Amino acid sequence: MTDGWICPDWVFDGAEVVPSVALRVERGHVAEVSTGQHDGQPVAGCIAPGFVDLQVNGGGGVLLNTDPSVEGMMEIAAAHRRFGTVAVLPTVITDAPDVLDRAAQAALAAQGQAGLVGLHIEGPHIALAKRGTHAAPFVRPMDERTMDVVARLRGAQVPVMITVAPEAVTPDQIGKLAALGAVVSLGHTDATAEQVEAALAAGARCGTHLFNAMSPMQGRAPGAVGAILNGGIPFGIICDGHHVDDRMIALALRAAQPDCAFLVSDAMATVGGPAAFELYGQTIRVDGGRLINAEGNLAGAHVTQAEGVRRLVNTVGVPLAQALRMAISVPAQVIGRPDLITLIGRRIDDLIVLDDALDAKGLDLSGAPHGQ
């Protein structure tokens, strides 16, 4: 079958999981969505747009910092597509200025390539005290070189997310980044709640991997965590059972405004690749599902968006529709790509099928779903 109606058990329409919805396929794209009865190919499970991930450091054995090229980005995107993620924001972490320059040039050259939706610049303008696995020698205050990189990307309409610590930038610099159209996200910070609130007032509008590498929430000191939750802004969160306790995820979701939280993988080169890679001259390896460096500290994540969705539903207790919004709709809105939420007009290979076990598979029009 190439054209005709597909009749799944359920469809995620960008907001809810609904039954009795059929999709008409024409020339490999979804041409129509209908709630009427249609004779067509049955599909077991739930059809949804593919996952969107705004924090992807690597995949398929490739780390963007060590291969900041179009080819590297495409390898990373291809690795994550195998697990149902069809749109990624390749992420370059704190490094030498030349690495950022090369990553930006790759993002410019890769514009329009399927699955690549821009660039996430995570550091180097972060707090030393909360740098995590980011290399201390490269951490520095905001400078004109980074500002010029963002301006160049935005001038070409390339979506940009930039993670900064409020203590490493000025409100004027945040305002300039926001005016360029960059998504200024707060993370890797030891800031007080007041500093975070000032950054939000200046134009920051997102939080990077809530709880991880940020000042915690306490009774008399809300910290970055409390200020982000109280600010009602979108924030990413890693759901792998290692970075954040599942109970804290549940608590954050109850505290947050509706549809503010979105799922990120923070994935490294091991997703769809070998179990170890090099970063800053150190070997990072998978150990019991955790990615650790030589000191045994967390160094990114070894998880996919599909695994995050599954954990959100089965362990945290999140309804499937909310988990899918966190993995598709909210991140697409944050990066200004509402087209990634829709079904009509989408290529069939940008859709996924979730079975009863919430495994994500591609859609095989010759019959049952198949692995991507």
N, C-alpha and C positions, 0 to 999 in steps of 0.2 A: 504494500500500500504506500502510495506517495501523496495522493490527495484524498480528501474525504473527512469524515467526522471521527473524532476520538472521544470515547466515553469513559472517563476515569471514575473511580469510586468517589473521589473528592478532588476539589481544586482549591488552591490557595490563590485568592484574587488580589493579593497585596495587602489585605486587611484581615480577612477571615478565611477559615477553611469551610467550604460550602459543598454540599452534595448536589447531585443531579445537574451538573454543568457539563456541556459538551463543547469541544473545540473543533473548528473546521480548519483543516490544513490545506494550504494551496501553495504549491511550489516551494515547499520546505519551510513555510512560515505560517503562523497562526493568523488566519484571515478573519475569523469570527468566533465569538464566545456566546453561547446560547444556553438558556435555562430550559428550553423546550426538550421534548423527547426526539431523539434522533437514532436512526439505525447507523451504527458505526462500529469501529474497532474498540472492544472493551479493554480497559487498562486497569489492572489491579493496583490500588494505592492512591496516593495524592500527587497530582501534578502541580508543580510550582515553578516560578522563575528560578534560575540558578542563584546560588548564594553570592553575596557581595562582601568582600573583606577589605577593610581600609588599613590594615596593618600586616603586611606580608614581607618579611625580611628575606625570605628565600624559599626554595623548594626544588625538588628534582636534583639535589646535589649542588645547586647553585645558590650562593649568597650574593645579594646585590652589592654589598660593600666590596667584595672581592672581584665581582664581574659586573661593573656598572655599565652595561652595554645593552643595546636593543636585543641582541641574541640572548643575553642573560635574563632579561625581563621576560622574554617569550618562553624560555625554558621554565621559569618560575610559574608563569601563568598556566602553562600546559600541565605542570605537575599538579596544581590545585584543581584544574578542571577535571582531572580524573576522579576527584572526590566531591564533585558537584558545585564547586565555586567557579563561576563563569566571569566574574569581574573582580580584579584585585587592584589595590593601590600599592605598587612596589614601594618598599620602605628602606631608605638609606639612613643608617644610624650614625652617631657621632664618629667622625673620622677626619682625616686631613682635608683641607679645602678642595684639593684637586679631585678627591673622590666625589664630593658633592657636585662639583662642576661636571664631571663625567656622567654622573647619574642624571643630572638635569638635561644634559645634551641627549642622552639616551631617551629620556621621557619625551623630549621634543621630537626626536626622530621616530619614536614609536607611536606617536599620536595617530589614532584611527585603527591601530591594530586591535583585533578582537581580544577582549579580556583585560586590556591594560587601560586603566581609567585615570592616570595621572601619576603623581609622585607624593609620597609622604616623607617629609624631612623630619626625622626624629632626633633632635639634637643638631648641632653640638651646644646649643645655647640652653643649657640645663644646669641644675645644681650639683656640684660635686658630691654633696652629702647624699644625694639620691640618684647617683648616676647608674646604679645597678651594674650591668656588665659593660656599659659604655666606658671606653678607655679614657682615663683621667687626663692624659697629656693633650687630648684634643678638645676638651671641654673649655668653652670660652664665652664671653658675653656676645650679644648680638653685634654684628658688624655689617658694613656696607656690602661686603662680598656676598653674604647670604641674601641680603635685601635685593641685590642686583639679580641673583639667581631666581628669586621668586618673581621679580618683575619681568624677567625674560620669559619665564614659564607662563605667567598669567597674560602677558602680552600676546602669546600664541594660543590663549584660551585653554591651556592645559590645567586641569584641576590640581590644586595644591593643598595639602594639609601640612602644617608645620607645628611640631610639638616644641614648646618652649616652657621654661620655668619663669614665673613672674619676676623672680629675683635676678634673672639673667638678661632681662630686657626692660626697656622703659615703656610707660604707657604710650608715648608718642610712637615708638617703634611698633607696638601692637596695633595702634591705629593705622599706621602706614600699611602694614601687612594686610589688615582687614580691608582697607580701602582698595588694595590691589585685587581683592576677591579671594584671598587665601583663607582657608579655614584655620584659624589660630586655635590650637588645642593646648591645654595646660597639662603638663606632666613632668615626671622626673624632677619634682620640686619639694622643697622643705618650707614652702611659703606658709605664712599665717592666713587665716581666713580673710583678714582685711586686705592682704596683698592679692589674693585670688579675686576678691570682689572688685578691687581696683582694675585688675586685668580684664575682668568681664565688662566693666564699664567702659574700658578703652576699646573693646571690640573682640576680645577672645570669646569663642562661642562653643567650645567643646572641651572634653576631658579625655586624656589618654590613659588607657588601661587602669580604670579606677582601682584604688587601694594599692596597686603596685607602684613602688618608687614615688610615693607622695606622703606628705605629712598626714598622720592619722587623725581621726575624729575622737576628741575627748570631751568630757563634760564641760570644761571651761575654756577649751581651745578647739573649735571645730576643725581647724586645719584645712588642708586642701580637699580632703574627702568630704567633710561636712559642707564646705562652701560650694563645691561642685553640685552636690545633691540638693542643697538649698537653693542654688542658683537656677534650677530648672533647665539646665542646658543638656544637650546630648553628651553621652560619655561612652567610651568603649569599655569592655570588660572581657577578661579571658576566663573561659569556663572549661578548665582541663583537670580540675581536682587537685592541682598543685599550686597554682598562682594565687588563687583566692578560695577560701573555704566556702563550700556550697551554701552553708547557712548565712554567710555574709553576703553572698550573691542574692539570696532570697530576701534578706533584710534590705539591701540596696534597692531592689526592684519594688519593694513595698514603699520605700521612702521616696523614690524618684517620681517625677511627673510622668504621666502615661507616655509611653513610646519615646522616652529619652535614652534608655539604655540600648546599646547595640553590641553585637558579638564581634570580637576580633580574635584572630588566631595567634597573632604575634609569632607566626610560624617561621622557622629557620630552614636551612637547606635540607634537613633530614626528612621533611615531609615529602614522600614520594622519591626519596633518595637514600644514600648510605646513612649509617647510624652515627657518623661522626663527620666533622668538618673543622676547618681552621678559621679562627677569628682573632685578629690582633696577635697572630703568632702563637695562639694557644689552641689546643685541641678541645673542641666542645663535643660532647657525646651524649647519647641517650642512655639513661640509667633508670630502669623501672618506670618508663614513661616520662621522666623528667629530663630536660636538657640541662646539663651541668658543665661548669668549667673545671679547671684543675683544682680549685679550692672547694669544689662541691656546691657552689652557688648556682642558682637558676640563671640560665643564659638564653633567654628566649623560650619558645614553646615548641613542642612536638605534638601538634594537634591540628585538626582540620575544622572547618566550620560545621561540617556534618556531624563530627563527634561532639562539638560544642552544643549543637541543637539537641542531639540525643541526650546529653547530660542535663541540659536545661529541663527537658521534659521528664526524663526518667528519675533523676536524682534531686534536682532542685524543686521540681513540682510545678513547672511553668506550663500553661496550656500551649498546645502545639501552635495555635495561631499566633500567640505572643512570641514564641520562640522563633517562628518564621519571620515575623516582623523585625525581630532583633537581628536576624541574619540576612535579611533582604531589604525590607522597606525602609527602615530607619537609616542604615548606612547609605543607601542610595539617595535618600533625601539630604543627608548631611553633606554629601559630595556634589549635590546638585545634578543628579542623574535620575530623575523620576522615570525615565524610559526603562530603567533596569527593574522596575516594579511591575510593569505592565505585561500582559500576555499577548494582546493583539499586536501584530506586527513583528513579534519575536521569532527568531529562527528556532526551529525545533531542537537544534543541538544546544540551545541556551536554556532549555527547560530540563527539569529533573523530575524524577518520580521517587517519592518516599514510600517504602513498603511498611508493613506493620511493625517491623523492627526499627523503623526510621533510618534505614540505610538508603543513601541517595544514589540513584542510578540514572543513566541516560535513557532517552525514549527511543525504543526500537519500533519503527512503524511497520516492520514485518511481523510483529507479534509482541511478545513479552518484553518488558524493560531489560536493558543490558547494562553492564558496568561501563563507566566512561573510561 
